[in-house]
Amino acid sequence: MGTFESGGVLAVLLLAVFAALTAAAAIHPGPFAAEQWWADLVSAHRTGVLTSVARVFNALGRFPWSPLIVGLATVVVWRARIAAGVATLLAGEAVSWTISTVTKVAVGRPRPPGGLIAPISSSYPSGHTAFATVTAVLLVGLLCARERRWPWAVLAAVFALGMAWSRTYLMVHWLGDVAGGLTLGAAAGLGALSVRGWWLQRTSYTTDEEREDPACS
């Protein structure tokens, strides 16, 4: 099985997990026991430094910083002259944002009480987490050859999980909301990369594994 085919299978599996989480949030809008336990845990261990870090993550996932991040990522991918890279990046971001927005309206899950910031829209899924995850997945997948990908993948995972943590720390999302954001963002990113891999194979372009990539050297 090729790289893009295995990525496509993983994207489908992640979408299935997202669908299951969505059904759970729709059927049971209130917090599950594990979600309440996690909310109590992070609330009991707040510090000034952690609150500042969480607020930085919050700013990165909203206007004007999130469009700026996407814009900078687009420039980096374009300057790297990656075949279909810009289209892949923008398509993945658009799919993740659209599904997240539609799901929020459809599910309408209430936010946790006592949030440290004033959020908008409903709670499920976490749009911030989906944005961080899809952006991280796409940048690593586009800019890094497979054999040099793991350290950047670890950094990307830290960023995505840090965003997920910050949303629960600030009490604007339940644990299931950020799990939904993680699975949605990863599925959108991997799906976009898989479509790109299929297109490159069909059009006989050089794949990531066959070319030198200075961005991740």
N, C-alpha and C positions, 0 to 999 in steps of 0.2 A: 504494500500500500504506500503511495507517495505521500510526501509531506503535506501537501494541500488536502489530500483525501483524508488523512488522519486528523488534520485540523478541522475539517468539515464535520467529521463524526463527533469529535469532542464538542464542537459548537452545538450540534443537535442535542447531545446529551445535556449540555448546560442549559439549553432552552427548555428541555423537559423538566429540569430541576426548577428553573424559574417559573414554569407553568404550575408546578406543584406548590411552590411557595406562594404564588399569586392566589391559587385556590384556597390555601389555608388562611391567607389574610382576608379574603373576601368572606369566607364562612365564619371566621372567628376574628372580628375586628379588634377585640380587646387583646391585651398582652397574654401570651402563654407564660407558663411558670418560669421557663428558662429566660424569657425576655425580661420579666420583672426582676428575676435574680440578677441578671447582668446590669440592668438599670440601677438597682440598689447598690451594686458593687462599685460601679464607676462614680456614682454620686457620693459614695462614702470616701472616695480617695481623690478628691479634687484638690489641686494646688494652683497657685497663681501661675506657675510656669506652664503646667499642663493646659490650663485654660487659655493661655496666650497661644500655645501651639495649636490647640483645637480651633481657635478663632482664625489663625492663619490659613488652616485647611479650609475653613468655611469660606474665606474670601477667595481662595483659589478656585473654588467650584461655582462661583457666581459672577454675574456681570460686574465690572468689565473684564475681570481677570480670566475667566474661562474662555471667552472669545479670543482674547489676546494669546492665550496658550495655544489654542487651535491654530491661530494665524501664524505664530512663530513655528509651530510644528510643520505647518504647510510649507513655509519658506525653507526650512531645513531639508524636508523631503524633496522639494523641488530642486534645490541647489545640489543635492546628492545625485540628481539625474536618475532617479529610480523609476523604472518603467511602470506606468499606471499607479505610481505611489501616491500622488496627490488625490487622484480619484478614489483610491482605496481608503485613504485616511478620512476624507470628507464623507464618503458613503458610510463607513463604519460609525463615525460620529453622528451622522444624521439618523441612521437606523436606531442607534441606542437612545438618542434623545426622543425620537418619535414614539418608540415603544414605551419608554418611561413615562412620557407625558400622557399618552392614551391610557396606560394602566392606572396612573394616579387618579384620573377622572373616573374610570370604570370601577375601581375598588373603593376609593373614598375612605381609606382607613384613617381614623383620628390620630393626631399627633400625641406623643406622650405629654403628660402635664409637667409643668415646671421647667420648660426649656430656658436655656440661658440666652437664646436669641429668638427673634420673632420670625419664624419661617412662613412661607406661603404655600398654598396647595396642600394636598393630603400627604399622608406619611409613607405609603407603600407605592413603589419602591423608592430607595434613596437615589435621587437624581445626581447628587454630588458623587456618590460612590460609583454609580454607573459611568459617569463622565471620567473620573480618575482611572477607572479600570480599562475602559475601552481605549483611552488615550495612551496609557502605558503599554497595553498589548500591541497596539498598532505601531507605535514608535519602535519598540523592540523588534517586532516582526519585520518591519520595513527596513530599518537601518542596520540590523545586525545579521551577519551570516550565522548559520545554525551552530557551527563549532565555537563561535565566540559570543554566544548569546547568554550563557548562564549568569555571569555576574550582573549584566544589565537586567536580566529577568528578575533576579533577586531584588535589585534596586526598585524595579517597577512594582514588584509585589509589596515591598515595604511602603511605597507611596499609596498604592490602592488600599492596603489594609490600614494605613495611617488615616486615610480619609474615612474609611468605614468606622474606625474607632472614634474619630472626632465627632461623627454624627450622633453616636450613642452617648458620648461624653457630654455633649452640649444638650442632650435630652430633646433632640428634635426628631429622632428616629428610634424605633424599636430594633432589636437585634435582627429580627426577620426581615426588616426593611433593607438593612445594609447587605444582608445575605442575598436578597433579590437584586440589589444593585450590582454586587460583585458578579453574580452569575449572568445577568443581562449584559453587562459591559464586556465580560470575557467572551460571551457567545457572539456578540456583535463584532468584536475585534477579530476573533478567530474566523468567523464566517466571512468577513470582508477579505481577510488574507487568503482564505481558501478559494474564493472566487477569483482573486487576482492570480493565484497559482494556476488555476485551471485555465484562465485566459492566456497567461504567459506560455503555457504548454501548447495551447491551441495555435498560438501565433509564432511559436518557435523563438520567443525571446529568451535571453539568458536568465536563469533563475538566481535567487539570492545565494545559493550554495555554490554556484559556479563562477561568481565574480568577486573581485576584491572589493571590500567595503571599508573605506577609511573612517567612517563615522563610528565604528565600534572597535577600532584597532587599539 
